[in-house]
Amino acid sequence: MGRDHRLILRHENGYQALKGLVPPQERRGLVLIDPPFEERNEFQMMEEALVMAHRKWSTGIYALWYPVKDMRAVAQFVARLKERAIPKILRLELAVEALRSDGPLAATGLIVVNPPYRLEEQARRLLPVLAKVLARGPGASSLVEVVQGEEIT
């Protein structure tokens, strides 16, 4: 990927770098936020980074990855996003087995701001199939939720 002139790869604190990288000159693009989740307040840091970046570049596509370990923490994160002035937010989650507090990571999620055309529609078809194919046990599931904006029916 480092050879592709359309990408910027940096080895630095992404939250700090984001402040200077948006908006890009091209005015189009995708920002992937894939935090290590080593800090207790990682959801809050991710939310603050998104809000700051979205204020500067409201037309950009943002994808925020998160592990689903604590359903309450995820629900609080999503609830806080609903309170923000971000008009288009899509939530995607995939679980390969039932969540267990003492078990391995079994589910992950992605918040997509300004989702590309048809992403919701395609996710509604694809994620249930992936959950079934990748299932490691009972409880495999998927979720596609329009957090903000209009749902495709």
URNOR-V308256 format. One line per field, one symbol per residue. ss: DSSP state (H for helix, E for strand, L for the rest). phi: phi as a letter, one per 30 degrees, with the letter a starting at -180 (. if undefined). psi: psi as a letter, one per 30 degrees, with the letter a starting at -180 (. if undefined). Layout:
BEGIN
ss=???
phi=???
psi=???
END
This chain:
BEGIN
ss=LLLLLLLLLLLLLHHHHHHHHLLLLLLLLEEEELLLLLLLLHHHHHHHHHHHHHHHLLLLEEEEEEELLLHHHHHHHHHHHHLLLLLLEEEEEEELLLLLLLLLLLEEEEEEELLLLLHHHHHHHHHHHHHHHHLLLLLLEEEEEEEELLLLL
phi=.dddddcccbcadddddeecccddddiblbcccbddhccdcdddddddddddddddbdcdcbbcdadcccedddddeddddddddcdbbccbbbccaddbdccddcabbbcbcheeeideedddddddddeddcecldjdabbbbddbjcddc
psi=fffjffljkkiljeeeeeeffkklefgkakjkjilfhfkeheeeeeeeeeeeeeefifflkkkjkkkjejeeeeeeeeeeefflhjfjkkkkkkkflkkkfgllkfkllkkjkhklkfeeeeeeeeeeeeeeegkfalgkllkjkjekakkk.
END
